[in-house]
């Protein structure tokens, strides 16, 4: 199947990003905004997070370039009726710091586990979007006994070459205005932070092998995992998600027809109901 031209990738990314941002901003998430922002010093950073709701802990991890408040606005009201939500900003995102100016999913997993240690949470359920989903898979590889259930949205093992070539050239000043606005939307420290995130995103094109999964890496994750994937994802083709599905001992696969990268913001996709059903299953 032919891959899209790089210019088409830019258009697709722009459309997908702006759809998700517009959707999240339409939904008023005042309870989330009212929840106090706290932070812990860990792993050389200050990691900011919010808590909302009561019940068993449910960790929600946003995608790269976003933040907890932006990514989860459409969903928190429903999820907080059933769970104690833990909503961190990943390192360098939102109000979390990142003095090293480096980002890897492996390091991000270490940060999240350290945050949960600080909160006294031994076992947890979690939902992760894109980079947040990759973070959760790394956390599950590292500490499988701590994971109860995972919902992972828009992940894979490697970008296609055409996408990689475009991602490698990512710089804030060269992005379409709508995409640049997405990086700036959650950058609490302004232009410098947004530019750093865009540059880090560009380095994903040449991510070291230690930050990329081989299917065998996942064989020790015994917890149930729901993989959610759009069949038109330009970053991770659905064939990769199928390989992950086959490598996880207790996985379910939900492919969304016509879905782009992170297709959960479409009002026609029953993401919350499907997620709650999966998380509560025995």
C-alpha positions as CSV (number, residue, x, y, z in Angstrom):
1,X,0.0,0.0,0.0
2,X,1.6,3.3,-1.0
3,X,2.5,5.7,1.8
4,X,1.4,9.4,1.7
5,X,3.7,12.1,0.5
6,X,5.4,14.1,3.3
7,X,3.3,17.2,2.5
8,X,0.2,15.0,3.0
9,X,1.6,13.9,6.3
10,X,1.8,17.5,7.5
11,X,-1.8,18.0,6.5
12,X,-2.9,14.8,8.2
13,X,-1.1,15.6,11.4
14,X,-2.4,19.2,11.4
15,X,-6.0,17.9,10.9
16,X,-5.7,15.3,13.6
17,X,-4.0,17.6,16.1
18,X,-6.4,20.4,15.6
19,X,-9.4,18.1,15.8
20,X,-8.3,16.8,19.2
21,X,-7.5,20.3,20.5
22,X,-10.8,21.7,19.4
23,X,-12.7,18.7,20.8
24,X,-11.0,19.0,24.2
25,X,-11.6,22.8,24.4
26,X,-15.3,22.4,23.6
27,X,-15.7,20.3,26.7
28,X,-15.7,22.3,29.9
29,X,-13.4,20.4,32.4
30,X,-13.7,22.8,35.3
31,X,-13.4,20.1,37.9
32,X,-9.9,19.3,36.5
33,X,-8.9,22.9,36.4
34,X,-10.1,23.3,40.0
35,X,-8.0,20.3,41.2
36,X,-4.8,21.6,42.8
37,X,-1.6,21.3,40.8
38,X,1.1,19.6,42.9
39,X,4.6,18.3,42.1
40,X,7.3,16.0,43.4
41,X,11.0,16.4,42.8
42,X,12.1,13.1,41.3
43,X,14.7,11.8,38.7
44,X,16.2,15.3,38.4
45,X,12.9,17.0,37.5
46,X,9.9,18.5,39.1
47,X,6.9,16.4,38.0
48,X,3.6,18.2,38.1
49,X,0.3,16.3,38.5
50,X,-3.3,16.7,39.5
51,X,-5.7,14.3,41.3
52,X,-9.4,14.1,40.8
53,X,-12.2,11.6,41.8
54,X,-12.3,8.7,44.3
55,X,-11.9,5.0,44.0
56,X,-9.0,2.8,42.7
57,X,-6.1,4.7,41.1
58,X,-6.3,5.3,37.4
59,X,-3.3,7.0,35.8
60,X,-3.9,9.0,32.6
61,X,-0.9,9.9,30.4
62,X,-1.1,12.4,27.6
63,X,0.6,12.3,24.2
64,X,3.8,14.1,23.2
65,X,3.5,17.9,23.0
66,X,0.3,18.0,25.0
67,X,-0.5,18.1,28.8
68,X,-2.9,16.4,31.2
69,X,-5.4,19.2,31.3
70,X,-5.6,19.5,27.5
71,X,-5.6,15.8,26.6
72,X,-8.1,14.5,29.2
73,X,-10.6,17.4,29.3
74,X,-13.3,15.5,27.4
75,X,-13.1,12.4,29.6
76,X,-12.3,13.3,33.2
77,X,-15.9,13.9,34.3
78,X,-17.0,10.4,33.4
79,X,-13.8,8.7,34.6
80,X,-13.7,10.5,37.9
81,X,-17.0,9.1,39.0
82,X,-15.4,5.6,39.1
83,X,-11.7,6.2,39.8
84,X,-9.1,8.3,41.6
85,X,-7.5,9.9,38.6
86,X,-3.7,10.7,38.6
87,X,-3.0,13.1,35.8
88,X,0.7,14.0,35.5
89,X,2.4,16.2,32.9
90,X,5.2,14.1,31.4
91,X,8.7,15.5,31.8
92,X,9.2,18.8,30.0
93,X,5.5,19.1,29.3
94,X,3.0,21.5,30.9
95,X,4.3,22.4,34.3
96,X,6.8,19.6,34.6
97,X,10.4,20.5,34.1
98,X,13.2,18.8,32.1
99,X,16.6,20.3,32.7
100,X,18.3,17.6,30.5
101,X,16.3,18.6,27.4
102,X,16.1,14.9,26.6
103,X,13.0,12.8,26.4
104,X,12.7,9.0,26.1
105,X,9.8,6.8,26.8
106,X,12.0,4.6,29.0
107,X,12.9,7.6,31.1
108,X,9.3,8.7,31.1
109,X,8.2,5.4,32.5
110,X,10.8,5.7,35.3
111,X,9.3,9.1,36.1
112,X,5.8,7.8,36.3
113,X,6.7,4.9,38.5
114,X,8.6,7.2,40.8
115,X,5.6,9.6,41.0
116,X,3.4,6.6,42.0
117,X,6.0,5.6,44.6
118,X,5.8,9.1,46.0
119,X,2.0,8.8,46.2
120,X,2.2,5.4,47.9
121,X,0.5,3.7,45.0
122,X,1.7,0.1,44.5
123,X,-0.7,-1.2,41.8
124,X,-2.7,0.8,39.3
125,X,-4.7,0.8,36.1
126,X,-3.8,3.3,33.4
127,X,-4.7,4.8,30.1
128,X,-2.0,6.3,27.8
129,X,-2.2,8.2,24.5
130,X,0.7,7.9,22.0
131,X,3.9,8.8,23.9
132,X,1.9,8.2,27.1
133,X,1.0,4.7,25.9
134,X,4.6,4.0,25.0
135,X,5.5,5.2,28.5
136,X,3.1,2.7,30.0
137,X,4.4,-0.2,28.0
138,X,7.9,0.6,29.2
139,X,6.6,0.8,32.8
140,X,4.8,-2.6,32.4
141,X,8.0,-4.2,31.0
142,X,10.0,-2.8,34.0
143,X,7.4,-3.5,36.7
144,X,4.7,-6.0,35.4
145,X,3.5,-6.9,38.9
146,X,2.4,-3.3,39.5
147,X,0.0,-3.2,36.5
148,X,-3.6,-4.2,36.8
149,X,-5.0,-3.1,33.4
150,X,-3.8,-0.9,30.6
151,X,-5.6,1.0,27.8
152,X,-3.0,2.0,25.1
153,X,-3.9,4.3,22.3
154,X,-1.9,4.9,19.1
155,X,1.4,3.0,19.7
156,X,3.7,1.0,17.6
157,X,7.3,-0.2,17.2
158,X,8.7,2.2,14.5
159,X,7.6,5.0,12.2
160,X,7.5,4.3,8.5
161,X,10.4,5.8,6.6
162,X,8.3,8.5,5.0
163,X,7.0,9.7,8.3
164,X,10.4,9.4,9.9
165,X,11.9,11.7,7.3
166,X,9.3,14.4,8.0
167,X,9.5,14.0,11.8
168,X,13.3,14.4,11.6
169,X,12.8,17.9,10.2
170,X,10.5,19.1,13.0
171,X,11.3,22.6,14.2
172,X,8.7,24.9,15.8
173,X,9.4,27.8,13.5
174,X,8.9,25.6,10.4
175,X,5.7,24.0,11.4
176,X,2.3,25.0,10.0
177,X,0.7,27.6,12.4
178,X,-1.9,25.2,13.6
179,X,0.6,22.5,14.6
180,X,2.9,25.0,16.2
181,X,-0.1,26.3,18.2
182,X,-0.6,22.7,19.5
183,X,3.0,22.7,20.9
184,X,2.5,26.2,22.4
185,X,-0.9,25.4,23.9
186,X,0.4,23.5,26.9
187,X,3.8,25.1,27.2
188,X,3.5,26.8,30.7
189,X,7.0,28.3,30.3
190,X,6.4,29.8,26.9
191,X,8.2,29.7,23.6
192,X,11.4,28.2,24.8
193,X,9.6,25.2,26.2
194,X,7.5,24.8,23.0
195,X,10.6,24.9,20.8
196,X,12.3,22.4,23.0
197,X,9.4,20.0,22.7
198,X,9.2,20.3,19.0
199,X,13.0,19.6,18.7
200,X,12.6,16.5,21.0
201,X,9.8,15.3,18.8
202,X,12.0,15.6,15.8
203,X,14.6,13.4,17.5
204,X,12.0,10.5,17.7
205,X,12.9,9.8,14.1
206,X,16.2,8.4,15.2
207,X,15.2,7.1,18.6
208,X,17.8,4.6,20.0
209,X,17.0,1.0,20.0
210,X,16.7,0.9,23.8
211,X,13.6,3.1,23.5
212,X,11.8,1.0,20.8
213,X,10.0,-2.3,21.5
214,X,10.7,-5.7,20.0
215,X,7.6,-7.9,20.4
216,X,9.5,-10.3,22.7
217,X,10.0,-7.4,25.2
218,X,6.3,-7.5,26.0
219,X,5.9,-11.2,26.7
220,X,6.2,-10.7,30.4
221,X,3.3,-8.4,30.7
222,X,0.5,-10.5,32.1
223,X,-2.0,-7.8,32.8
224,X,-4.9,-7.3,30.4
225,X,-4.1,-4.7,27.8
226,X,-6.6,-3.0,25.4
227,X,-4.8,-1.7,22.3
228,X,-6.7,1.1,20.5
229,X,-5.6,2.0,17.0
230,X,-6.8,3.9,14.0
231,X,-6.4,2.1,10.7
232,X,-5.1,5.2,9.1
233,X,-2.4,6.1,11.6
234,X,0.5,7.7,9.8
235,X,2.9,7.3,12.7
236,X,2.3,3.6,13.5
237,X,0.6,1.4,10.9
238,X,-2.0,-1.0,12.2
239,X,0.3,-3.9,11.3
240,X,2.6,-2.9,14.1
241,X,-0.2,-2.8,16.6
242,X,-1.2,-6.2,15.5
243,X,2.3,-7.5,16.2
244,X,2.1,-5.9,19.7
245,X,-1.2,-7.6,20.2
246,X,0.2,-11.0,19.3
247,X,3.2,-10.4,21.7
248,X,1.1,-9.5,24.7
249,X,-0.2,-12.6,26.6
250,X,-3.5,-11.0,27.6
251,X,-4.4,-8.4,25.0
252,X,-7.5,-7.1,23.2
253,X,-7.3,-5.1,19.9
254,X,-9.7,-2.4,18.9
255,X,-9.1,-1.0,15.4
256,X,-11.2,2.1,14.6
257,X,-12.1,2.2,10.9
258,X,-11.0,5.5,9.3
259,X,-9.2,6.5,12.5
260,X,-6.1,8.6,12.4
261,X,-3.4,8.8,15.1
262,X,-5.2,8.9,18.5
263,X,-8.8,8.6,17.1
264,X,-10.6,8.8,20.5
265,X,-11.7,12.4,20.2
266,X,-14.3,11.6,17.5
267,X,-17.7,11.8,19.1
268,X,-18.8,8.7,17.2
269,X,-16.1,6.6,18.9
270,X,-17.4,5.2,22.3
271,X,-14.0,5.6,24.0
272,X,-15.2,6.2,27.5
273,X,-17.8,3.5,27.7
274,X,-15.4,0.9,26.1
275,X,-12.6,2.0,28.4
276,X,-14.8,1.8,31.6
277,X,-16.1,-1.6,30.5
278,X,-12.6,-2.9,30.0
279,X,-11.1,-1.5,33.2
280,X,-13.9,-2.9,35.3
281,X,-13.9,-6.4,33.8
282,X,-12.8,-9.3,35.9
